[in-house]
Amino acid sequence: MRSVTEQAAFAARFGLSGTPGSDAFWATAGAPASVPDDGGWTTLFLWRGSPASVSFESWSKSVSLRRWEDTDCWYAEVPMPPRLRVTYRFLADGGEHGDPFNPEGAGGDRSVFATPDAPRQPHWPVVGADDVLPVPSTRIRWASGLLGGRRTVRVHPVGGGGPVVLLLDGDDWLYLHPAMTAFESAVETGDMPPVTLVFLPSKDRAAEFGCGPELWQAVRDELLPLVADSGVRADPDRLVVAGQSLGGLSAMYAALEFPELVSRVACQSPSFWWTPDALDRADLLDGPVGGSIAGRLRERPGLSGLRVAFDVGEHETRMLPHCALVESLTEQAGATVRVSRSASGHDRAGWRHALLRDVAWALA
């Protein structure tokens, strides 16, 4: 049994009060709290009631929570590096749960946390787990003859509309992270010109976002004409493609193979480890540095018409060599290049600021 002094010291260290597990303690519980520790941070995660573990998006393995003596308080003190924004969830009672003490969610079963030194993300509002995000009123029913199947593509003019911003994995930016609201804020404050957002959902990411022409033929020949006929003001001649992970790979592939269509790209944590046999490897990243895109760039001089922004999480240590090589080869080929590193791992919560910033830069 810990002494009253030890209990009070534990609570006070993280800005809480009362004995862990008491009503007074839970009344002061909030989002995970961090304290400085050896150049980084120790962060307290709390769960009430049942055994649990906290699972992080790509940055770390799951961490099991410990029970505070004979109480309903389960906790973990997690060492974290400087500058980290991360999506996490609790695994408990046979399911996945957002953090009930954290007001910032990403869908109903995810929460978002940032260490105190992580840069701000202007324009992105705090969204609770139960909040319903706004959805564009204009929707296109796209029955693709080239891709097969049907999908719903949402279209939203921001500031009256303008250049088309094609958001790959569009459903994530509709239902998990409020891109519609964030772009509206950026346009309203003058950080970005008016744009028309096109939220393109994926049906089979591995098939559609690999280095193949079918998706981009379908975007060119089927989707963009539908956008033009939607009644929303849209300028496809100044198209920006924004993608993350495999979506970033696909965006860069489109810029190389469909330059008449795609000349402005914003990609975060692009999967430049990809080769045709990559998904058969036990370790996806254990292949030729830069993958197929690096090989294509060595054969594609004269990219002076391309404007591309690269961003990758500074904590994605194994991704960095793949991305760095492609960034270098792209610049050597004559493209206008912007390179940045986000305070995150392979995590959409860390890509949000780069998405807005880099789309604005691509349109400059």
Backbone torsions as a table, in degrees:
resi	resn	phi	psi	omega
1	MET	NA	123.8	179.7
2	ARG	-75.9	151.1	-179.3
3	SER	-73.0	161.4	177.3
4	VAL	-58.7	-37.1	179.4
5	THR	-64.0	-43.6	179.3
6	GLU	-64.0	-41.0	179.3
7	GLN	-64.1	-44.5	-179.9
8	ALA	-65.3	-38.5	-179.6
9	ALA	-65.3	-41.3	178.2
10	PHE	-60.7	-49.0	-178.9
11	ALA	-63.3	-45.1	-176.4
12	ALA	-66.3	-31.6	-179.3
13	ARG	-57.3	-34.2	-177.2
14	PHE	-108.2	19.9	175.0
15	GLY	75.9	21.8	178.3
16	LEU	-106.3	173.4	178.9
17	SER	-138.5	162.7	178.7
18	GLY	82.9	175.6	177.9
19	THR	-78.8	132.2	178.4
20	PRO	-51.7	129.5	-178.1
21	GLY	94.5	-12.0	179.6
22	SER	-82.3	164.3	177.4
23	ASP	-60.6	-38.1	179.3
24	ALA	-64.3	-38.5	178.6
25	PHE	-64.4	-50.0	-177.9
26	TRP	-66.6	-26.7	178.8
27	ALA	-66.1	-24.1	-179.7
28	THR	-102.1	-0.4	-179.6
29	ALA	-70.9	139.5	178.2
30	GLY	-144.2	-151.7	177.2
31	ALA	-58.5	156.7	178.8
32	PRO	-48.6	137.9	-178.1
33	ALA	-110.1	140.0	-178.1
34	SER	-116.5	144.8	172.1
35	VAL	-127.0	146.5	-179.7
36	PRO	-59.6	143.7	-178.2
37	ASP	-158.6	106.5	172.2
38	ASP	53.2	47.7	178.4
39	GLY	84.5	-10.9	177.3
40	GLY	-125.0	-134.6	-175.0
41	TRP	-144.1	150.4	163.7
42	THR	-112.1	126.5	-173.8
43	THR	-118.2	133.5	-178.6
44	LEU	-95.9	122.5	173.7
45	PHE	-109.6	134.1	-176.1
46	LEU	-121.5	141.5	173.7
47	TRP	-138.3	143.0	-175.6
48	ARG	-113.9	126.2	166.5
49	GLY	115.0	-53.7	-170.2
50	SER	-133.8	162.4	175.1
51	PRO	-56.4	143.4	-175.9
52	ALA	-156.6	164.6	168.4
53	SER	-133.2	158.0	177.8
54	VAL	-109.2	128.6	-175.0
55	SER	-114.6	131.5	-175.6
56	PHE	-107.7	149.5	178.3
57	GLU	-76.2	97.4	171.6
58	SER	72.4	-29.4	-170.3
59	TRP	-69.9	-39.0	-172.9
60	SER	-148.9	159.6	170.4
61	LYS	-67.3	163.3	177.1
62	SER	-61.7	149.3	179.0
63	VAL	-120.1	125.8	178.1
64	SER	-76.0	138.2	177.7
65	LEU	-86.8	148.0	176.3
66	ARG	-102.0	152.4	178.7
67	ARG	-90.0	136.9	176.3
68	TRP	-84.0	99.0	179.6
69	GLU	47.1	-138.3	-176.1
70	ASP	-100.4	59.7	-178.5
71	THR	-127.3	-178.6	176.3
72	ASP	-93.1	13.9	-177.6
73	CYS	-95.5	119.5	173.7
74	TRP	-115.3	137.2	-171.4
75	TYR	-149.2	158.9	172.6
76	ALA	-142.8	134.6	173.0
77	GLU	-101.4	106.1	-169.6
78	VAL	-105.0	119.1	174.1
79	PRO	-66.9	135.0	-179.5
80	MET	-133.7	148.1	177.8
81	PRO	-77.0	169.3	172.8
82	PRO	-62.2	152.0	171.2
83	ARG	55.2	78.1	179.1
84	LEU	-140.6	128.1	169.4
85	ARG	-119.5	131.3	-169.5
86	VAL	-144.6	143.6	170.2
87	THR	-90.8	139.2	-179.3
88	TYR	-146.3	166.4	176.4
89	ARG	-151.0	160.0	174.5
90	PHE	-99.4	138.2	174.3
91	LEU	-105.9	111.0	-175.4
92	ALA	-157.5	151.4	176.3
93	ASP	54.2	33.3	177.6
94	GLY	75.6	11.6	-178.8
95	GLY	-143.2	-177.5	178.2
96	GLU	-109.0	138.9	-173.8
97	HIS	-139.9	143.4	166.4
98	GLY	-72.3	170.3	-179.1
99	ASP	-82.1	113.9	-177.4
100	PRO	-67.1	-15.2	-179.8
101	PHE	-96.0	-5.6	-176.1
102	ASN	-107.9	120.1	-177.9
103	PRO	-73.0	-11.7	-175.9
104	GLU	-100.8	113.1	-178.3
105	GLY	-115.4	172.7	173.5
106	ALA	-140.6	83.4	-170.1
107	GLY	82.8	178.2	-173.5
108	GLY	-72.8	-20.0	-174.7
109	ASP	-125.3	23.7	177.5
110	ARG	-135.2	150.0	174.1
111	SER	-128.5	163.5	-178.1
112	VAL	-124.2	133.5	178.4
113	PHE	-132.6	145.5	175.5
114	ALA	-133.1	137.2	174.8
115	THR	-65.1	156.2	-174.4
116	PRO	-58.3	-23.3	-178.2
117	ASP	-95.8	2.1	177.7
118	ALA	-69.4	139.5	-179.8
119	PRO	-61.0	150.9	175.5
120	ARG	-65.8	158.9	175.0
121	GLN	-121.7	82.2	-178.3
122	PRO	-59.8	148.5	176.9
123	HIS	85.6	-17.2	-179.1
124	TRP	-93.6	113.0	-178.1
125	PRO	-75.4	157.8	171.6
126	VAL	-73.8	126.3	-177.5
127	VAL	-120.3	124.3	179.5
128	GLY	-78.6	162.7	-177.2
129	ALA	-61.0	-30.1	-177.2
130	ASP	-95.9	-1.8	180.0
131	ASP	-71.7	142.6	175.9
132	VAL	-100.5	119.0	-176.6
133	LEU	-76.3	149.2	178.5
134	PRO	-68.0	145.2	-179.3
135	VAL	-122.0	134.5	179.7
136	PRO	-56.8	142.7	-178.5
137	SER	-76.0	-25.3	-179.7
138	THR	-86.6	123.3	178.1
139	ARG	-132.7	144.4	-179.8
140	ILE	-114.2	126.9	172.6
141	ARG	-88.2	106.4	-174.0
142	TRP	-104.7	109.7	172.5
143	ALA	-102.1	99.0	-171.7
144	SER	-85.0	123.3	173.2
145	GLY	-73.6	-26.3	-179.1
146	LEU	-83.7	-37.2	-177.6
147	LEU	-97.1	-24.0	-175.0
148	GLY	80.7	153.0	177.8
149	GLY	80.6	175.8	179.8
150	ARG	-121.2	148.7	174.6
151	ARG	-150.0	155.8	177.6
152	THR	-101.9	122.5	179.5
153	VAL	-110.3	122.9	179.4
154	ARG	-92.7	144.9	-177.9
155	VAL	-131.0	133.4	-177.9
156	HIS	-140.9	118.3	174.3
157	PRO	-79.8	126.8	178.3
158	VAL	-105.9	126.9	-178.3
159	GLY	64.9	29.9	-178.5
160	GLY	95.4	-10.0	178.5
161	GLY	93.8	163.8	-178.6
162	GLY	176.8	-137.4	178.8
163	PRO	-53.8	143.0	180.0
164	VAL	-77.6	128.8	171.1
165	VAL	-110.0	108.6	-178.7
166	LEU	-89.8	111.3	-178.0
167	LEU	-96.4	106.0	175.6
168	LEU	-69.8	156.1	-171.2
169	ASP	53.8	45.4	-171.3
170	GLY	-59.3	-30.6	-178.9
171	ASP	-64.7	-31.9	176.6
172	ASP	-62.8	-38.3	-178.6
173	TRP	-81.7	-8.5	173.2
174	LEU	-92.7	-45.0	-166.2
175	TYR	-110.3	-14.4	178.1
176	LEU	-109.1	-43.5	-178.2
177	HIS	-127.2	131.0	-168.7
178	PRO	-80.3	69.5	-177.5
179	ALA	-61.9	-36.8	-180.0
180	MET	-57.6	-47.4	178.9
181	THR	-66.8	-41.2	-177.8
182	ALA	-66.0	-43.3	178.2
183	PHE	-64.9	-38.9	178.0
184	GLU	-61.6	-41.1	178.0
185	SER	-64.4	-42.4	-178.8
186	ALA	-65.2	-39.0	178.3
187	VAL	-69.8	-41.5	-178.3
188	GLU	-62.1	-36.5	-179.0
189	THR	-87.9	0.0	178.0
190	GLY	83.5	10.7	178.0
191	ASP	-80.4	-6.8	-178.4
192	MET	-156.6	145.3	174.7
193	PRO	-74.2	164.7	175.0
194	PRO	-55.4	141.5	-178.4
195	VAL	-141.6	166.9	172.4
196	THR	-117.7	116.3	-178.2
197	LEU	-85.6	132.7	174.8
198	VAL	-121.5	112.8	-176.0
199	PHE	-92.6	103.4	-175.7
200	LEU	-97.9	109.7	178.2
201	PRO	-78.3	153.2	175.9
202	SER	-103.1	147.9	175.7
203	LYS	-103.6	-35.2	178.1
204	ASP	-145.3	93.2	-171.7
205	ARG	-58.8	-45.5	-176.6
206	ALA	-62.0	-38.3	-179.2
207	ALA	-77.5	-42.4	-173.1
208	GLU	-79.5	-33.3	-172.2
209	PHE	-98.5	2.2	171.4
210	GLY	-69.6	174.6	-176.9
211	CYS	-79.9	76.8	177.4
212	GLY	-136.9	156.1	-171.7
213	PRO	-83.8	-15.3	-167.7
214	GLU	-59.0	-45.7	-178.3
215	LEU	-59.5	-43.9	-173.1
216	TRP	-78.6	-27.1	169.3
217	GLN	-64.8	-40.5	-179.9
218	ALA	-68.7	-39.9	176.7
219	VAL	-61.3	-45.9	-177.3
220	ARG	-67.2	-47.8	-169.5
221	ASP	-91.6	-21.6	-174.9
222	GLU	-118.9	-52.9	-171.4
223	LEU	-72.3	-50.9	-175.6
224	LEU	-62.0	-37.2	172.5
225	PRO	-61.7	-34.8	176.5
226	LEU	-66.8	-38.7	176.4
227	VAL	-62.9	-42.2	-179.8
228	ALA	-62.6	-31.1	-178.7
229	ASP	-92.1	4.3	-173.5
230	SER	-77.9	-13.4	-175.6
231	GLY	89.5	-4.7	177.3
232	VAL	-92.5	135.7	176.5
233	ARG	-63.1	124.5	-177.9
234	ALA	-153.0	139.3	179.7
235	ASP	-116.2	92.3	-178.7
236	PRO	-71.6	-12.5	179.1
237	ASP	-72.9	-14.8	175.6
238	ARG	-117.8	47.5	-176.4
239	LEU	-67.8	133.7	169.3
240	VAL	-115.2	129.6	175.5
241	VAL	-104.9	126.1	179.8
242	ALA	-119.8	125.4	-179.1
243	GLY	-146.5	157.6	-178.7
244	GLN	-128.5	145.1	177.8
245	SER	58.1	-122.9	177.6
246	LEU	-61.6	-29.7	176.0
247	GLY	-64.9	-36.7	175.6
248	GLY	-66.1	-39.2	174.0
249	LEU	-58.1	-48.1	-177.8
250	SER	-64.2	-38.5	178.7
251	ALA	-62.3	-42.9	179.6
252	MET	-69.1	-38.8	176.0
253	TYR	-58.6	-44.5	-179.6
254	ALA	-61.4	-38.7	179.9
255	ALA	-64.4	-32.8	-179.2
256	LEU	-81.5	-38.7	-172.8
257	GLU	-98.9	-18.2	179.4
258	PHE	-130.3	57.6	-174.3
259	PRO	-63.3	-25.1	177.8
260	GLU	-71.6	-18.3	180.0
261	LEU	-100.4	-45.7	-173.0
262	VAL	-119.8	112.6	176.6
263	SER	-127.4	0.9	177.8
264	ARG	-132.7	124.4	-173.7
265	VAL	-135.4	138.6	169.2
266	ALA	-126.6	111.7	-177.3
267	CYS	-129.2	136.2	179.8
268	GLN	-115.3	134.4	179.6
269	SER	44.5	50.3	-177.8
270	PRO	-65.5	145.5	-175.2
271	SER	-83.1	66.4	-176.7
272	PHE	-78.2	7.4	169.8
273	TRP	-80.3	-8.8	-169.8
274	TRP	-68.0	133.0	166.0
275	THR	-136.0	166.7	-177.2
276	PRO	-56.4	-27.2	-178.8
277	ASP	-103.2	10.6	-171.8
278	ALA	-61.4	-39.5	-175.6
279	LEU	-71.5	-9.5	175.4
280	ASP	-90.1	-8.5	-179.2
281	ARG	-79.4	147.0	175.0
282	ALA	-64.7	-33.9	178.2
283	ASP	-120.4	109.7	-175.2
284	LEU	-55.3	-37.9	-172.9
285	LEU	-86.6	-2.4	-176.2
286	ASP	-92.1	65.7	179.2
287	GLY	-142.0	-168.6	179.8
288	PRO	-60.8	135.3	-177.9
289	VAL	-61.1	128.9	-179.9
290	GLY	84.6	-11.0	175.1
291	GLY	53.3	-149.7	-175.9
292	SER	-67.0	-31.9	-179.0
293	ILE	-65.2	-41.5	177.0
294	ALA	-60.9	-41.0	178.1
295	GLY	-61.9	-41.0	179.4
296	ARG	-67.7	-38.1	-179.4
297	LEU	-64.5	-33.5	178.9
298	ARG	-65.7	-19.0	179.5
299	GLU	-104.3	2.1	-172.9
300	ARG	-123.5	69.1	172.7
301	PRO	-71.6	166.3	175.5
302	GLY	78.5	51.5	178.1
303	LEU	-102.5	34.9	-174.3
304	SER	-64.4	-19.6	179.6
305	GLY	-86.1	-1.5	-175.5
306	LEU	-97.5	136.9	176.0
307	ARG	-125.1	114.0	-172.2
308	VAL	-136.7	133.2	177.4
309	ALA	-108.5	126.3	178.0
310	PHE	-108.9	136.8	173.5
311	ASP	-141.8	141.2	176.3
312	VAL	-145.5	150.0	-179.4
313	GLY	-66.5	133.3	-178.1
314	GLU	-66.3	-16.3	178.2
315	HIS	-95.4	4.5	175.5
316	GLU	-89.2	69.1	-168.5
317	THR	-60.2	-35.2	-177.8
318	ARG	-82.1	-18.1	175.7
319	MET	-79.7	-27.5	-170.9
320	LEU	-58.0	-44.9	179.5
321	PRO	-61.3	-40.0	178.7
322	HIS	-61.7	-45.8	-178.0
323	CYS	-69.7	-41.8	-177.1
324	ALA	-61.0	-39.7	-179.7
325	LEU	-66.3	-45.6	179.6
326	VAL	-63.7	-40.4	177.2
327	GLU	-58.5	-45.6	-179.0
328	SER	-65.3	-45.9	-179.2
329	LEU	-64.9	-36.4	179.4
330	THR	-64.5	-43.4	178.3
331	GLU	-66.6	-40.9	178.9
332	GLN	-62.4	-28.6	179.8
333	ALA	-79.9	-1.1	173.4
334	GLY	104.5	-0.4	179.8
335	ALA	-73.4	156.4	170.4
336	THR	-85.2	120.8	-168.0
337	VAL	-124.4	139.3	169.8
338	ARG	-121.4	134.1	-178.3
339	VAL	-125.5	133.2	176.7
340	SER	-147.6	166.0	178.2
341	ARG	-129.2	127.7	-179.3
342	SER	-91.4	155.5	-179.5
343	ALA	-82.4	68.6	-175.2
344	SER	-163.6	177.1	166.1
345	GLY	-98.3	-147.5	-179.6
346	HIS	-83.8	81.3	-162.7
347	ASP	-149.9	125.3	-178.4
348	ARG	-60.6	-28.9	177.5
349	ALA	-63.8	-28.9	177.9
350	GLY	-84.9	-18.7	-177.1
351	TRP	-86.2	-10.6	-168.0
352	ARG	-61.8	-46.5	-178.5
353	HIS	-65.4	-42.1	179.6
354	ALA	-61.7	-34.0	179.5
355	LEU	-58.8	-51.9	-179.9
356	LEU	-66.1	-49.1	-177.1
357	ARG	-59.1	-44.0	-172.1
358	ASP	-79.7	-30.1	172.7
359	VAL	-65.1	-43.1	177.4
360	ALA	-60.7	-43.2	178.9
361	TRP	-64.1	-40.5	-179.4
362	ALA	-62.4	-28.3	-179.0
363	LEU	-91.8	-4.2	-175.5
364	ALA	-64.9	NA	NA
